[in-house]
């Protein structure tokens, strides 16, 4: 009898992890049919349950994926009865369960569907939001087109891929129940993996809520973990991640076979490797047909000792939509349908796919196919998914359109590569079985339909229809890209065998980062190769980053014979299309932007761009001290409106709770100003005295760079525009340096920028009316992970398009750039800038900026408060004067540093993003907005947010004394960490409510 390898054996054998099934259903799939195991770098849980029927990490037959959800939906309908099923709403979780939730709603048939999203949509106000316990990604938003969708009293059906501790679902129910109470909830998951403790917790929770909470799953069980599993798992991951560094990596993201012996379960005395084949390699590491084996481990069909795996298509689903017991099995492996036969123990490196140089045998245009676009003929007005709601009527429209969309793709697949120019494939083109010249049939044997993160359902249903269109002779699979990093090991007993890495291409709200496609590259088994990949993205993700040399399209082309691109229009609710953003100007038209290009901050232009001088009527004038701020009037003009008479302060805990639940934005209120004690003030003065020369040097370096670059732009005299308020003291210091070292008087203004809302467009219009936009240089204090850098870049792009005013350069000049996010900086070291130690009392007694619809109307500047009552504690002038006094002693070295920077490579590295995403994953936060890297941002967390814990780089010295003191005052633990790229990182409490607890189990207290 042929043995099928379980895709969890590799982890189970090395770590002793086991799955125990409870109450198995003889007619249904078992846990090993549904789940495999993989590893990830995480200090709390090294193992990862990988679903074989979700259509995310593991390419699976679409009928199996859709059928699993439909079957669950039918169970829910039977549980509720048709009456309650018609009153229900189905809610799925982004990103992994968006397609599953859709499928459950298909099985219910009568209920509308909504999934959470991590993509804010201009003009669509969230009706709620929440944090997920174990997901890799960011905060969830609920953005229904109909704000009353969740307001009914019918059952709410919550769908996730697995139910492990249950905390995510219970937190969601609790948050929604406070706003939309109802009597019944149904939780749906592919697998229920709760232990007895968490099962009891659900019972107690339902009793506390006064509601009924049912659970429906395909299978249930528990995970058996040895006591030392975390330590051993971390060591295993570290060994595999380190292995690629020992030798060059191939284009398919796999390291040569130099894996340490200890990782393979052999004697750890030495690391043995195998020399690669002598034959030359292709861009994907494939040797010519005469070579015994390629560097990518792929042997030709005639290679000795290797035969292609059988191409049998696994059995389909059983009646009722339930996948059968033989789910996904193929010769060589029980890998959710992935054939086995690979060489065991070889890790796949987490690196982007390199592309060969033009003119080489495998350069694009020689062997790699051009990406062909396919016009799906997507029905007008049909949502691309459940982000804003998906009704039974929408479902009927999609069902009617699917055969036609599949036919278009089938026709495109039947067109030989290179036969005609890349572009749209209209209806009525060559049939799916078109033959190439010479009579060779071009019909693909294996086709993958690859979705994009949250866009899971449309690609899944297209794949299912495509299978019907192509027939049994072609095997169609479906999976989706993801932002979740997982270790890849090319072994049939491991669930994630290969990993393709590429940059995000949908301009994510939480900034740039790596994205992944798992089990798409064939690895060492040529039978696993897909002959064609159909990438399905929405129009918001069809950006230049998708088509860049290191983008997803190029990465896919390195691993398949042809790549088709099908773009689904990103749906935007009608009211969002009809109404401009709240801060749009009444003087210029405004259009809703559905998509914009992803990418890092734009480089500075060598020559000024033309701009249209637009002078709106009655623009307000800047505020100046002493009427507004303690700064001298010539130091800065504040492009703000004075809200000093408005009560805007709220307790920190209440603000955090409202922000994290999606009911408020952080810019709509102000934290209570922190008043430091005597000990903290001594620390500030000590830190200022110790770092004044260092700050002065950074000020001189960045100002010299700005002046040198500005000579070739606009009028040749920069206009400093600081981002209030952290950037304003730096802007004043730069203005002072320009006068001291260069005899130049620079104008300086302060403007507001708000994460998620953009820059003050009225302020930009004022600047355009009074200065050449090409002269404007935006200034900030420091970078953390670069969120404001990207916010500014996107906001300037939108502003220019909407108003016709061009020439503003979105590049930011900063004092310190530890995140590697900008080109113009004084230093990239992460050190204490004492102005970060305090709030308004070191920033001219000005609050952080405010943007609230009832206070800031069209044509108004954003708001701010002047805390005149704190004048006795004001250190703003003292800070500036102390640093200015050190200008003379550092002038020579700063000028030299500026020249060296101007002649060197200053390209942003975005190293901070990678560190933040890793920390978010390791500490189970799953929202990069709650990870604040660097001394300055960590200080802000302790002063203005609800901190959870502080990570301090081991050996960090006096720069962190004030951080340790603030943490002590707030009862926040400080953990020392190795390999931290910043001096410290502040973690905001990830699931904050007024009853939230810190790491020690005690309630988090305010400052």
N, C-alpha and C positions, 0 to 999 in steps of 0.2 A: 504494500500500500504506500502511495506517495505521501511523504510528510510535508505539511505546510508549515512554514516558519512563522511564528507569531512575531509581529513587529514590536513587541515589548521584551523579547528574550535578551537582547543585548544589555539593556538597562537592568532587567531583573537578575541576570546572571552576575553582573558586576557589583550591584548594590543590594541585592536581596529584596528588591521591591516586588510585591505581589498583589494581584487583584483577587479578591474573594467575592464571588457572586452570591447574593441572597435571593432566595425564591426564584430560581431560574425558570424561564418559560420555555418548555420544550419546542413550542412552535415558533418562537421568536429568536432573535439574535442574542448571543451571549456577550459578556463583557469583552472577551478577547476578539470577538467579531467587530465590536464597536470601537474599541480603544487599542492604541499602541502606546508606547512610552518613548520619551525623548528627554533630553537634559537641557537646562538653561542655567545661566549664571544668575543666581538669586540667593541671598544670604538666609532666606527663610524656607524656600522649597526648591530643591535642585531639580526634582523630577517634573515632568510635564505630561499630562494625559492628552494624547493626540487622537482626535476623533477620525475614524475611517469613513463616516457617513455625513460629515458636515459640509464637505466641499470647500474646505479652507486650506489646510496644510497638505492634505493628501488628495491628489486627483482621483476622482471616483466617477463611476457611471452616473449620469444625471438622474436616471430613473430611480436609482437607489437613494440618492440624496433627497430628491423631491418626495419620493415615496415614504421615507422615514418621517418627514414632517407632516405629510398628508395623513399618514396613519395615526400620528399623535393627535392631530386636529380632529379626526373622526372619533377618537376616544373621548376627547373633551366634549364634543357635541353630544355623544351618548351620555356622558356624565351630567351635562347641564340640561339636556332636553332642548327641543327646537325653540321653545319660547324664550328661554334665557339665552340660548346661543344667538338669537337674533338681536338681543339687547347687549351683547358682549362687545368688548373692544380687545383686540390682541395687541400686545406691546412686546416688541423684540429688542434685544440689546445689541448695540454696536460694539465692535465691528463684526464679531464672529457669528452672531446669531441673527443677523438681519435677514438672511435668506431662509434660515430655519423658521423664523417667526412668520415670514410670508407663507411658507409651505403649510405651517400649522393653520394659518387663516384660510388657506385653500381647502384644507380638510374640514374646517368649521363651516365654510361656504357662506354663511349668513352674516359674518361680522367684518367690520372694517379693521384695517391694520395700520399701526404706527410703529416706527422704530426710533430709538434714540439716535442721536448723531453727534459727532464731534466737529461738524462743519457749520459754523454760524452762517446765517443767510441774511444779508441786508434787507431790512424791511419786515422781517418775520420775528416777532417777539416770542421768546420762550415762555411756555406755560409752566415750566418746571425744569428741574435738572437734578442730577445726583452723581455720586462717585461710585465706581465699581471697585469691588474688593480686590480682585485678582487679575484684572485685565492689564495688558501692557500699556494701553493707550490713555487718552486724556478724558476730561470731564464729559458727561453725557448731557445733551440738551434735548428737550422735547419741543418740537417746532410744528405742531399741527396747523394745517391751513385753516381748519375750523377750530377756533379756540375752545369751543364747547364739546369737542370730541371726547374728552375725558371727564366731562362734567356729569354724565348720566349716572344712574344708580345700578346699571346692569353689571354683570360679572366682568372683572378685569383679568385677562389671561396673560401672564408674563412668561416669556419664552427665553431660555438661555441654553447654551450647549451642554453645560453640566451643572449639577447642583451639588456642591461639595460641602462648604460650611453653611451655605444659605444666607450669609450676611448681606451679600449684594442685593438679593431679592427682598429680603426683609427690610433693609434700609429703604429700598424703593417704595415698597408698600407703605411703610410708615410715613415717608415724605408725601406720597400722593394721597394717603388717607386723610391727612390733616387738611388738605385742600379739597379733595373730591371723595368724601367718605362713601363707602358702599358696603354691602353685606357679604359679598362673596368674592374670593380671589382663587384663581387656579394657576399653579406654577407648573410649567411644562419644561422638561429637559430630556435630552437624549439619554443621559445616565444620571442616576441618583446615587452619589457616592458619600452620603453623610454617615457619620458615625452615630452611635446612640445619643451622645451628648447633644448633637445638633438636631437630631430628630425630636428630642424632648424640647429643645429651644423653640422649634416651630409650633409645637402644641401650646406651649406657654404664651408665645407671641400671639397666636390666634385668640386665645382666651383674653389676653390683655386688650387686644384690639376690639373684641366683641364682634368678630367677623369669622366666617368660615374660610379656611385656606386648605385647598386640596392640592395634591401633587400627582402628576402623570409623567411617567418615564418609560422608555423602551426596556431598560434593564436597571438593576440596582445592585449595589455591592459596596465594598470598602477597599481602601488601599492599605496594604500592610507595609509598614516602614520600620526597618531596624533603627535602633537608637542612634547609631553613628552615621545614618544615611546622608545627612546634610554635609558633614565633613568630608566623607568619601566622595559624594557627588561633586562638591566644589573642587576637590583635587582632580577628579576625572575631567571636569570641564576645563580646568586650568591647563591640564596636560595637553588636551586636544587643541585648545586655543593657541597654545604655545608651539605646537608642532609645525604649523606652516612657516614659522619664522626660521626654521632650520634649513629650508630649501625653497627655491622659487616655486610659485604656485602656477597652476595651469589656468587657462582661460575659463574653464568651467567652474572655477572657484574651489578646486580640490587641491590639497597639498600632496606632494609626492609621498610615497610610503615610507615616512621616517618617524612614524608614531612610536613614542617611548614604549618599551616592553611592558612597563608596569601598567600602562593603559590597557593593553591587550590581555591582561591577566597573566602575563608571563613574568619571569624573573626580572626584577628591576635593575639588574647589574649594569646594563648598558643599553643604549638605543641602537637598534639595528635598522638599516634601511635597505631598499632595493634600488639599484641603479635603473634609471629610465632606459627605455629602448634606444638603440643607437640611431634609429631612423629619425629624420627630421619631423617636427611636429607642426600641425596646423594651428590656427588660432584657437581652436577648441581643444588642443592637445591631442588631436587624432593623427596617428601616423599614416603614411601611405598604405595602400592595400596589401603590400608585400611585407609589412612590418608585423612581427609577432604580436605586439600589443602597443597601444599608444600610451602617452604619458597620462592620458585621462582614463586609462584602464579600459578603453574600448577596443576590442579585437575585431578584425574583419570577419566576415561570415565564414571564410575558409581557414581561420586561425586554428592551429592544432589544439585539440582538447576543449574547444569552446563551440557550442552550437546555439543558435538563436533559441530563445524561449518560445514555447508554443504560443500562438496568438489567439488561443481560445477566449472568447468573451464569456465572462462569468454569467451565471444565471440571473434572470431578472427578479423583480420583486414579486412577492406573493400577492394574492388578491387582498384588497383592503389597504394596499399601499405599504405594508410592512415588509422590510427587507428580509430575505430568507436566511436560513442558517448558514448557507454557503456563501454568505456575503463577501464579495470582493476577492474571492480566492482565485489564484492563478498558479500555474506551475512555478515553483521557485519561491513562493512567499505568500503569507497571509497579511498583506500590507495594504489593506483597504483597496485592493485591486491593483497594486503596483507589483509587477513581476519581480521575482528575486533573482538570485544567481550572481549577485555582485561579489566583489572581493571583500571579505570582512575586515573590519578594524581600521578602515582608512577614513580620516576626517575630511570634511569639506570646509575650506576656509571661508570666512565671512568677508569676502572682498568683492568689489565691483568687477564685472567682467571686462578685462582689457581688450582693446580693439587693435588689430594689426595696423601697421603703418601703410599709407597709400602706396600702391605699387607692389606690395608683397602678395604672394599667391592667394592669401585669404583676406585681402582687403575688401571692404564693402564695394560691391559692384563687380567683383571677380567671382567669388563663390557665395558670399552671403547674399541672400535675396533682398530686394527692396521691399519695404513694408507697403502692402497694398491696402488702400481704404475700401471698405464695403459700405455702401449706402443701405442701411437696414430698412428704410421706409418706416421708421418709427411713427406710430399714429400721433397726429397733432393733439396736444393737450393731455396726452397720457403721461402720468408721473413715471419717472425712471425707477421709482421704488417707494418705500413707505416713509421716507424722511418727513413728508408733510401729510401723510395719510394716503391709504390705498383702499378703495372701496370695492365691494362686489361688482359694481358696474365697471370699474377700472379693470378688474380681473377678466371680465367677459370681453372687453375690448382687446386686451393683450392676447387672450386665447385665440381670438379670431385672426390676429395679425401674425402670430408665431409661425405658421406654415410658410407665409410669404417671406418673412425675414430669413428663415432657415434656407429657403430656396435660393435666395440671393447669395448667402454664404456658400452654399453647396456649389453654385455656379462659379464663384470666385475660386474655390478650391480646385475646380476642374480646369482652371486656366493655368497652363504650364508657367513656372517661374520665368520671368524675363520676356514673356510673350505679350508685348505691348507695354506702354508706359505705366508706371504706378499711378494710381488714382482711383476715382470712384468706379465701382462696378455696378452698372445700371441693371434693372430687371431685364430679362430676356437675353442675357449673355450665354456663353457656352454652357452646356449641361454639366452636371457634376462628374460625368464619366468621360469628359472630353479627352481625346488622345493627343499626345504630343506628336510632332513630326516623326515619321517613321513607324507610327502605330503603337508606340509605347503608352500604355494607360497611365495617367497621372493621378489616379484615384489614391488618396492617402490611406494608409493602413491604420494609423493612430492619430487622432486629432484631439488637441486640448483646447477647450474654451476657457480662457483665463479672465476672471473678473478682477475688480479693483477695489480692495479694502471693503468699504461698506456696500459697494455695488455688487451684491452676490446673487440676488434673485433673478434679475433680468438675464445675466449670463447663464445662470443655471437653466432657466426655462428655454433660452435659445439653444443651449447644448442639447437639451432633451428633444427639441423639435429637429435639430440638426441630425441627431441619431436616427430619427424616423425618416428624414429626407435621404440620408446616405445609405441606409439599410445595414444589414448584418455584416457586410463585407468590410465595414469601417468601424473601428472602435472609438467612440467619442467619450472623452472624460471632461470633468469640470472641476476647477479649483479657483482660488482667489489669492491675490497678493495680500500681504499683511505687514503691519509695522512691528510685529512681535518677534524679537530676536531669539532664535533657537539654535543650539549646536547641531551641526549636520555630521553624520557619520555614515559612510557608504557601506552599509551592512544590511542584508535582508531581514535581520532581526531587530532593526532600529527604525522608528517611524519616520524620521526626517533624514533622508539619505543624501540629498543634495540641496544646496541653497544658492540662489542667485540674488545678489545684492545690487541695489540701484538707488539713486536719490528719489525722494518724494517728488511727485510731479503734479500734485493737485493744490499747490499753494496752501498747505495746512495752516490752520489758525495758530497752532502751537509751534510753528517754525519748521525749518528744514530738518531732515533726518533721513536715515537709511530706511529702505523698505525691502521686502524679501518676497521671493517666490520659491516655494519649497517643492521638491520632488518633480521639478520641471526639467532640469538638466538630467540626462540619462545616467551620469556617473560612469561606473565601470561595466555596466550591462547594456550593450547596444539594443537589446530587445525592449528596453524601457524608453527608447527615444521616440519622441513625437514627430511625425512627419510634417505636421502643420500645427501652428498655434494661432488661435483666433483671440486676440486681446480685445476685450469689451470694456470700454471706459465711458464715463459720462463726459459731457463737453467741458465741465470744470477741470477735468484732469487731462484734457487734450491740449497740453501746453508745450512750449519748446523743450522743457525738461524731459518730457516723455520721449522726444526724438533726438535728444542730445547724444553725443558719442558714448557717454557712460549711462544713458538712460535705459529704460525698460525695453524699448523696441530693439535697440542694438544688442542688449543682453539676450533677448529671446532669439534674435537672428543667429547668434553664435551656437545655438543648440537645436535648431530645427531647420527643415528644408524650406519652409515658407512661413511668413508671418502676415496675418490679416489684421487690420484694425477696424473695429466697428464702434462708432461713437453714438451713444444714446444722449439725446438732449437733456441737459440738467433742468429739471422742472423747478420753476419758481412760482409760488402762489400768485394769483391775480392781483391781490391787494398789494403785494410787494412790488409787482411790476408797475402798478399804477401810481405808487407814491414814492417820492424821493426820500432819501435818508433824512432824519430829523434835523441834522445840522447843515442841510443843503442851503445854498444861498438863494435869495429871491431874485438875484440879478442875473443868473445864468441858468440855462437848462441843466437838468440832471437826469442821467440814465442809470438804471440798475445794471450793475456789472455781475454777470453770471460766472465769469471765469477770468482769471488773470494769470500771467506767467509766474511760475515759481522760480526761485533762485535766490542767491545771496544778494547782499546790497550792491546796487549798481556802481560801477567804477566812475570816477570823476571824468568829466569830459575835458578834452584838451582845449577845445574852443567853445565859446559861449553859444548856447542855443538861442534861436530867435524867440521872442515872446511878444504877446499882444498886451499892450498896456491897457488895463481895464480899471476904471476908477468908479466903483459903486457909489451910490449916493449916501452921504452922511455916515461914512465909516467912523466909528469911535476912535478917539486918540489914545495913545499909550498913557498908562498911569506911571507916575514917578514918585520917588521919595522927596521929602519926608511925608507927603500926604498918603502915599501907599508904599510901604516898606521902609526899612531903616537905612537903605543904601542911599548914597548921594544921587541926586537926579541925573547927573551925567554918566553914572556907572551903568545904568540899565533902564530901558523903558519897557514896562510890563504890558504886553498886549493881552490884557485880561480885564474883566469887569469886577468891580469891588462888591463882594458879597459879605462884607464884614458884619453887617447887621442881621444876617440870616443865621438861625440856629441850624447847623449842619452836622454837629458832632454826635456820634453814637458810640456806645460801648463796643469795644473790640470784638467781643464774642458775638454780639448781635449782628454786627457788620459781616463777620466771617460766615455766620450761619446763613444770612440772606444771600450773600454772594455765591457760596458753594451750592445752595439749593436752586440757583438760577432765578431767584425772585428779585434780585437787585444787582446793580453793577457797582464795582468798588468806587467809581468816580461820582456816584450820586450822593455820597455822604463823606464825612471826614472822621478820622480817628481822633480820640481825645489826645491833645498834645502831651507828650511825655515830659514830665518835669524831673530832671536828674537830681539824685541826691549828691551830697558832698563828695562821697567816695568816687562816684562816676565822673563828676566834674574834674576831680584831680587827675583821673585817668585821661580825660580829654586834653587837658593842658599838657600833661606829660607826653602824650602821643603827638600833639602838635609840635612841641619843642623838638622831639626826636625826628620827626618826618618833614619838617618845614623845608629843609634844603632839597630833599628828595622830591617833594611836590613841586618846588620851584623849578627844578631841573626838568621835570615832565612838562610843566607849563611852558617853559622855554622851547622845548623840543617840538611840542605840538603846534605852538604858535609860529615858530619858524617854518614848519612844514606848510601850514595854512597860508602864510604870506608868500612863500615861494610858489605854491600852486596858484594862488589867487592872482599873481601877476599876469597870467595868461588868460584870465577869465574876466568877462564883463568889463567893468571900468578899471580893473586892476586893483581896487581897494575892497577887501572882504568886508562883508556885513555879518557880524556875529549874531546868531539867533540861537539862544540857549533854550533847552527843553526844561521848562520849569517843573520842579524847583531845583533838583539836584544838579542840573547843568548850569544854573545861574551863577553860583560862586566861581565856577571854572571859567565861564564866559567873562566875568569881571577880571579875573586874574590874567586871562589871555589879553584882554584889552589893555591892562596895565603893562604887561610884558611888551606888547607892540609899541607902546609909548616909551618905555624904559630902554629897550634894546634897539629900536628902529626909528624912534621919533615919529611914529605913525599913530594918528587918532582913529580908532575904529568904532563905528556905530555898534551898539549892542542892544538887542531886544530879547525878551523872554516870551515864549509862547507855550501853549498847552498841547500835549499829545496824550491820548488815552488809549491804552491797549484795548483792542477790539472795537474802538470807535474812530480811531484815526486822529490826524492833526486838526487843529482849529483852522478851518478853511477861511473864516473871516480874517484871521490874522494873516494868512497867506495873501489874501487880496490886499490887505493894507500894505504888506511888504512890497507887493508887485506895483502898487500905486506910488510908492515912495522910493523904491530902489530897483535896480536891475536884478531880477531873480538869479541871474548867473553869478552875482556877487555874494549871494547868501551862503553862509557856511553854518550848518546846524551843529550845535555843541552840546555835549552831555558829559556827565562826570565820569562814568565808567560803563563798561558792558558787563552783563552777566552771561546770559545764554544767547543774547542777541534779539530778543523779542521786539524791543522798541526799534531796533535797526530795521527789521523787516516790516514792522508796522509803518514806519515812516516811508519806506520805499513804496509800499503798496498805496499809501495815502497820497503821495505826490503823483503817482501814476494816475490814480482816479481823478485827482484835482485837475491835472492838466487836460485829461480827456473831457471832463465835464465843463470846464470853463474856457478852454482854449488858451489859458495862460501857461506858457512853457518856460523852461530855463532853470527851474529849481533843481538843484542836485541833491538827491536824497542821502548822499554820504554823510555820516556823522563823524565829527572830530571829537575825540574823547581824551581825557587825561590818562586813563588806564584801560587797557583792552585785554584783560585776562582771558576772555572768551574767544579771542581771535575772530572778531566779527566785523572789523572795520579796517580801512587802509590808513587812516590818519589818526595817530595816537602819540602820546608822550612816552608810554611804556606798555609792555604787555605783562608786567609783573602784577601779581595780586597782592597789594599791600594796603595798609590802612590809610585812607584819606580821611583825616579827622572831621571833615564836613559831613561825612556819613554817620558820625557818632550821634548827632543831634538832629532834631527836626527843624522847626522854624527858627529857633534861636541861633542857628548858624546859616540861615538862608534868608536874611533880611526880614525876619518875622512874618514870612508869607507861608500860608498853608500849601498843601498840595492842591492841584487844580480840581475844579468841580465841573461836571457836565451833567445837568439834569434838565429834562424837557420843560419843566414849569419855571425854570430860572434862566435858561439859556435858549433864546429863540433864534430864528433865522436872522442873520446879520449881526448877531451879538458875538462878542468874544466869550470864550469859556470863562468861568469864574474862579475867584480865589479870595481868601480872607487875609486881612492884615491884623495880626495879634498885637495890637498896641499895648495891651495890658502886660505883655511879657517883656517890655523894654528893659526892666531891671536885670533880666537874665540874658540879655542879648549878647552874643559873642560873634556876631557876623562880621563886624569891622575888625575885631581882634584877630580872627582867623585870616582875613585877607591881608592885614598889615603884617602879621607874623611871617607869612609866606613871601610877601613882597620884599620884606627886609633881607631875604636871602638871594634875591635876584642877582646882585652884583657878583657874588662868589661863585655862581654856577653858570654865568653867562657864556663863558668860553666853551665849556664842556657841552652845554645845551646846544649851542650853535653847531658844534661838530656832530653831535648826535642827530640833529635835523638833516644835515648834509648826508650822513650815512644812510638814514632812512629813505631819503629821496632817491638815492642811487641803488637801493636794495630792493628785494622782493617783499612787498608789503601786502600781498594778496591775503584776504581773509581765509583763515583755515577752518573756522567754525568748529574748532575742537571742543568748545564748551557744550555744543548741542549733544555730541556723542556722550560726554560725561554725564550730562543731565538725564538723558534717556536711560543710560545704564543705572544711575542712582534711582531713578523713578521705578525701574523694574526691580532692582535689588531690594528696595525697601517697601515694595508693594503699594506705592502711592498711585502710580498709573495716571498721573497728570503732571506734565512738565511744568505747568503754570504754578504748581505748588512746590517746586524745587527751585530755590533761589541761590545761585552760586556766587561766590566771591564775598569779600569782607563787607563791601557796601551793601549788597543785597541781603546778606545775613543779618546785618544790623537793622535794616528796615523790617525784616521779619520779626525781630525781637521787639522793635519799637511800635509796630503798627498792625501786626497780624496775630494770629493764634499759633504760636510755634509748637512744633511737635518734638523735634530734636535737632541738635546741631552736630554736623560732622566737621571735625577739625583735623587738618593734616598733621600727622605725627611730627612733632618737633617744631611746629609753628610757635613763634616766640611772642614778644610783647605786642605785636600787631593784633593779637586776639585777646588781650587782657580785658578790653571793654566788652567783647562778646561773651567771655566767660562770666563777667560780672552780671551782665544783663540776663544771661541764662540762669545764673544762680538766683537772681531776684524773682524770676518767673517760674522757677522750679522745672526748668527744661534740661534734660540730660545732654551732655556734651560727649560725643564719642570720637575717639581718635581713629583715624583711618590712614592706611597706606595708599600710595598711588593716587592721591587726590590731586587733580590738576589745579585746584584752587586752594587758597589758604584755609577756607572753610566753606561750608554749604549749609544754608538754613532750610529746614523742611517745615512747611506749613502743615498744620494738622489736616490730614487728607479726608476725614469724614466728620467735620466739625458740627456739633450741635452744642447747646448749652450744657448737655449732660455728657459731653465727650470726655474721654480720658486720655491722659498722656501715656508715655511708655511705662510708667510705674503704676498704672491703674488708677491714679488719682485724677480728679477733675482738673482740667487746665485752667489756670488762673490768669487774670489780666494783669497788665502792668499797673 
